[in-house]
């Protein structure tokens, strides 16, 4: 188990450097037109930072469609709680490198019909490599809705990633050009 954790840490460092070299702005708006988003009312997303796939236009489009957008807030135990956000920047606060919603009433993760999650790299089995810490894996284990990771072209690999028992599979990943769905 410890070896897999070390392997994942080394891969994260490698993939972060690779992403910095390849970073190009893009849009993931096309994901909202997918069949899996048809009819959903509650979507969890995140506020991207650095070289992560940009989510601001995607989040604003979710809000403009009249859907409920949930944004995570990391708790002291590194678990995520989800809060509705209406797109008002004044209702955000900076916590470390990320922006989080000013707290209101947390939404039960079982209400999430679709989740858009940060993904550093993914394999064709549907496993993602995140930033480390397991916050999203713990959150994804409570979400029964469709789970989509955002990646850049070239960040989906046929190679296996080190998998630990707590790792959660995605249903799909999206690049700026396409959506790749995984058999579950």
N, C-alpha and C positions, 0 to 999 in steps of 0.2 A: 504494500500500500504506500509506504513512504517513498519507494522508488518511483512510482507513478506520479506522486506529487512533485518530486524533483524534476522528472521528465517534463511535466506540464509547465513548471516554472521556467525551464530552459526554453521550451517551445514558445511560451509567451514572449520572452525577451527577443527571440529570433523573429517571431511574427510581428511584433511591434516595430522593430527596425525595418523589416520588409515593408510594412504598411506605410511608414514614414517616407520611404523611397518611392512608393507607387501612388501615394495619395493624390487623388483627383476629385474635385467636387462632383457630385452627382445627385440625382434625385431618385427617390423610391416611391413617388406618387402612384406609380402603376400598380402597386400592391393593393390599393384600395379598390381597384377594379376587378380583383380576383373573385372567383365564386365564393371563396371562404369568408370574405368580408361582406358578402351580400346578406342583408338582413340583420347584421349584428348591431347592437346598440351600445355596448360597453367595450372599449378597446383600451388596453394597457400599452403604453409606449414609454419612452425615456427621453431625456434631454441630453443630446449628444454633446461631447466636448472633444477638443483636440482633433485627431485624425479619424475619429469614429465616423461611420456613415451619418450624414447630416439628417436630422429628424425635424428641424423646425418647420419646413414646408409641409411635411407629412402630418405633423401634429396640428398645424393650423387648418389643413384640409379636413381632418377628422372633426375638428370643432365646427368648421363652416357647414359640414353636412348635418349638424345638429346631434352628433353622437356624443356620448360621454367619454371623455379622454381621462384616463387615469395615469398618473405619474408616480414613480416610487420615491419613497423616502427611506434612507437607511437608518435603522435603529442602532442603539449602542451595542446590541448583540449581533449586529451585522445582518439581521433579517430585514426584509423589505416590507413596508406597509404602503398601500396604494391610496392615493388621494385624487379626487376630481380636480381638474385644472381647466379654467376657461380661457387660457391663452394670455391672460394679463400678466406681463412681466413683473408688475408690482407685487404679485402674489407668489413670487419665488424668492428664495434666499440661497446664498452661496454656502456650500458646506464642502470644504476642501476644494477639489477640482470641479465639483459638479454643482448644478443648480437643483434645488428641491422645492416642491410646493410648500407654501406656508401651511402648516397643518390645519385640518378641519376635522371632519369625521372620516376615519379610515373606512375603505370599502372592502367588503369580504372578497377574497380572491376567487371564490366560487362564482361570483357575479361576472367575471371577466370572460367574454366570449371569444376574444382574439387578443393575443399578446405579441407585441413587437419588441424583441430583446436585442441588446448589444451582443455582438458575436465577433470575436477576433479571428476565428478560423473555424471551419466545420468540415466534417467528413461526410461521405455519401451514405453513411448509416444514420445520419441525423444528429450525431453528437457534436456539441459546440465546445470550443475553448473560449472561455470568457476572460475577465481580468484577474481572476483568482479570488479566493475567499468564499466561494460557494453561495453567495447571496441569491443570485438568480436561480441556481439549481434548486435551492430550498423553496423559492417562490414558485418556480415552475411546477414543483411537485404538488402544489395546491391549486393549480389552474387547470381546469378541464377543457377550456377553449383551445382554439387553434394557436399554435406557437410558431412564430416566424422570426428567424434571425436575419439581421441586415449585415451584409458583407460586401466587399468590393470584388470585382472580377479577379479571379486567380486565388481567392481565399477559400475555395471549396476544393478539397483534396480527396483522391481515391485512397490515400494512405490512412491507416488506422491511427487514431489519436489515443493516448493513454486514457483509459476510462476507469473511474472509481465508482463504487457502489451508489454514491449519492448523485452522480451525473444524470441529468435528464435529457431525453431526446427532444429535438425539435420536430415539427411536422414539415417544415420547409425553411429554405433560406432564399433571400432575394438579393440580387445584384442590381445595379441601375438598369441592366438590360433585360433581366428575366427572373422568374421564380422557379426554383427547383424544389419539387415535392419529394418527400421520402416515404417509402413504404413502411408502415408501422405494424 
